[in-house]
Amino acid sequence: MTAALGRAAAITDPGRRRRQNEDAYVREPPLFAVADGMGGAQAGEIASRLAAAAVRQSGDGGAAEGQERVVSLIREANRRVYERANEDEAVSGMGTTMTVALVDDGAVWIGHVGDSRAYLIRDGALEQLTEDHSLVAELVRSGKLSPEEAEIHPQRSVITRALGTEPDVDVDAFPVRTQPGDLFMLCSDGLTSMVADDSILEIVERTREDLDRSARALVDEANRGGGEDNITVVLFELVEGEAPVEEAAVTEAGEPTGPTPETPDPGAEVARHGAGPGGRAAALLLVAAVLVVGAIVLYWGITR
């Protein structure tokens, strides 16, 4: 069964405690991304926007596909953030996380640096696809810290890998085989630090008929939980067959954009409702011509 890209939704919100939104996202089907900036003053906002712009502008990928494409996108984003940080003393030391998803030939390719996350919702279960590049996550993986201890650890926001801090960056990249009905979510840690996985799943399952509503409900829940950080959510689903890809949209921090209205396809209208009077007349003429030719051939055969 072939899975094709269906609906998508995205939202970003500053949260209740931050004056600025240092998150950015890209929703440009079949490419999606989330970036969560860090740095003093407006540096984090600049870093995340630079990274998002790099993904958007390099998104056609040329001949690159799959893993090569998502890795090259993230490394280009790293290059741009690093160069800007070294050219402008005001933003020195800035960086950003980045999680990218590319729908490509029956798979979703994930590229990842930092502690923004990618999730898969399938058959009523939520699965975290990425591993956080953070201090507490590494302590949990090494067995030195329990998941429960990690949730309240004072250094839980310290990340060990980011874009822009070094000239090169290691990128985690891997494919996820897909099936119709899969729903993917990219998000910044402003969501996952405020909302537990079981609550995320419950909210999405309850509102899934409207992905824009799902995204807004997740942001609202994070704000109810304290809204201590910027919150960004990107959702996209896979459906059976060749579904139309929705109009591309890209949003940077603080500038949420809804889905772009689709332009009706006149050809599709004809296919759904049948041809108009002119089309019916042409069809009748064609049938008459076929009958006349058939009669001539039959008469010729009899009289030979």
N, C-alpha and C positions, 0 to 999 in steps of 0.2 A: 504494500500500500504506500503510495507516494505522499509525502508530507510537503505542503507548500505554505509559504508565509501568508498569514491572515491578518487579523487586526493588530494594532499596536497603540500604545498610549505612553505618555511620559509626563512627569511633573517634577518641579523643584520648588523648595520652600525654605526660607531662612531659618525656620524653627522659632522657638520662643526666647532663646537666650542670646542669639548672635545678631549683631546689627547688620552684618554683611553676609551675603551668600557666596561662599567660596566653592560651591559645587557647580558643575556644568554637565550637560548631557548632549548626546547626538542621537537623533532618531531619523535615520536616513536609510530606509529599507533598501537592501537587506543588511544594513550595517547599523549597529547600535553601540553606544558607549556611555559610561559614567566616569566622571573625574571629580575627585575631592581634593581641593587645593590646601596647601599649608604654607605658613610664612607670616611674618609680621605685616602690619598695616594692610594694604590691599594686595600683597604679594601672592597670597593663596588664590585669590580670585583671578589674578593675571595668569598664574600657572595653569589653573584648570581650563581657562578659556583658550590659552595657547594650545594646550593638548587637544581640546575638543576641535579647534579649528584645523589642527594638523590632520586629525582623523577625517574630518569632513572634506578637506581639500585634496587629500591623498586617497580618498575612498574608492576611486575607480580601480585602483590596484594594478592597472596595466595587465601584464600576463600572469602576475602572481595570483595564486589561489590558496585557499585553506590556511594551513599553519604559516606558510611563508608570508601570506598577506597580512594576517593579524599581527605577526611579529614585526613586520616592516612598518606597519602603521604606528605601533607603540614606540618603536625605536625612533621614528621620525618625530613623534611627539616629544620624546625625551630630548632629542637634539635641539628642538626649538626652545624648549623650556630652559635647558642648560645654557644655551648660547645667550638667551636674554638675561638670565641670572648673572652671567659673567660680564655682560656688557653694561648693565645698569646696577650701580651700587645700591640703589634704593630697594631693589628686589633680590639682592644677593641672598642665597641660601633657600630660596623658595623651591617648592616641589609640589607634586600632585600624585595621587593614586590614579590608576586607570584600569578599567575593566571593559573589554571590547567583546562583542558577539557578532559573528558573521554567519548568515544563513547561506550555505553553499552546497548544492548538489546532494540533498538528503541528509546533511549534517549541519550542526551548529558548531562553529569553531570559536573557542573562547581564548582570549589573550588577557593576561592579568598581571598587574603589579600593584602591591599595596594591600589595603584592607577593605576596599570596596568589594562587593561580592556579586557572584552570579548564582542563581538558583534555578532549579527545574521543578515544576509542579506537574506530576503525572499520576493518574489513577488515584487521586485523593491523597497523595503524599508529597511532602516538600523535601527536596534534597539540595543541600549546599554543594555546589560544583567546585568552587574555588577554595583554596587554603589561604588564610590571612598571612600576609608578610608582616607580622607584628611580634613584639616581644612576648606578650602573654601567649599568643598562639604557638610560638616555638617552645615555650616552657610547657604548655599542655602536650604538644606532640612528643616532647622528650620525657614526659611523665613526672616532671617536677612541679606541676601545678594541675589541679583538677579543673574541669570546665566551670564548676560552680565558683571556685576561687578566682578564676580568670574574669568572671563577670563583675567582680567588685575590686579587682586589683587596681591600685593607684596608678600604675603605668600601662593600663590597658589601651591607651590611645597612642602609645609609642610604636611607630612602624619601622620596620627594618629594611624596607626596600621601597623606593619611590622614583618617580620620573623627575629629572632635572637636577639631581644632586651630584651626579657623576656623568662623564661623557658617554659612557655605555651603561646599559642596564640589562639584567637577566629577565627574560619574559617567560612566564609559564604559559604554555599554549597546548591545547588538546582539543580533540573533537568529541562531540556528543551525538551519537546516533539518535535519530528522531523518529517519532511516529505521530500521526494525526491526533490532535487533542493535547499535545504538549504545550505548556505555557512556561516561558522563560521570564525571569525577573533579574534585572541588574539594579543595584542600589548602593548608595553610600552608607557608611556606618551610622549616620544619623537616624536611619530606620532601625537597623538591627541592634543597636545599643539601647533602643527604647522599647522595642516590640519583640516579644518572644516568637520563636519559629511557629509554635502551634497557633498563636494568635494571627500571625501573618497568613497562614494557611486558611484559617477559618474566615478571615475577612475576604480573601480572594475568592474562595469557593462560594461565599454568600453573594458576592457582587459580580461574578465573572461574566454575566451577560452584558456588562458594560465596563470595559477595561479602564475607561477614563474615571468612572466611579470607583473602581478598585484602587487605582493609583491615589485618588484623593482620599479615600477611606484609610489607606495605609498612612498617609501623611498626617491625617487628623489623629489617628491613634498614637503616632509617635509624639505629636504635640501634647496629647492628653497625658502621655507618660512623662512629660517634662520638656520635650523639645529642646534638649541641651545642645544640639548641633544642627547644621543644615541637613535637610532631608531631600534625597532625590530618588525617584523610582522610575524605571523604564520596564514596561511589560510588552511582550509580543508573543503571539500564539502561532501554532502550526495547525493547518487544517488539511483535509484530504483533497488531493488533486491539485490542479493548477489554479490557485486562488489569485485574484488580482492583488498586486502589491499596492498598498495605500500611498498616497502622495507623500513625497519626501518632506521631512521637517527636521530642523535642527534648532536647538535652544541652548543658549548659554545661561550662566547663572542669573537668576532673578528675572528671567524673561520667558515664562511658560507660554507654550504655544499649543493650541488644540489641533485636532486633525483637520487637514485641508479638505474642503468640500470637493467631491469628485465631479468631474465634468461628464455629463451623460454622453454615451456613445451612440450615435444615430444608428449604426449598424446593429448594435445590440437591441435597440428598440424594435427594429424590423424583425430580428430573429425571435424576439419574445412575442410580438403581437401580429406577425404576418405582414406580407407586403401590402402596400396601399393600392388604390385603384389602378395606377399606372403599371405597377408590377403585375397585377392580375391580368390586365389586358395583354401585356407582353407574353405572359405564360400561355394564354389562350391562342395567340398567334403562332407560338412555337408548336403547340399541340396540333393545330390545323395544318401547319407546314409538314409535320411528320406524317400525318394521315395522307396528304396528297402525294408525297413521295412514295409512301407504301403502296398506294393504289396504282401508281404508274409502274412500279417494279412488278406488281402482281399481273397487271395487264400485259406487260412485255413478256413475262414468263409464259402466259397462257397462249399468246399468239405466235410464239416462235415456231 
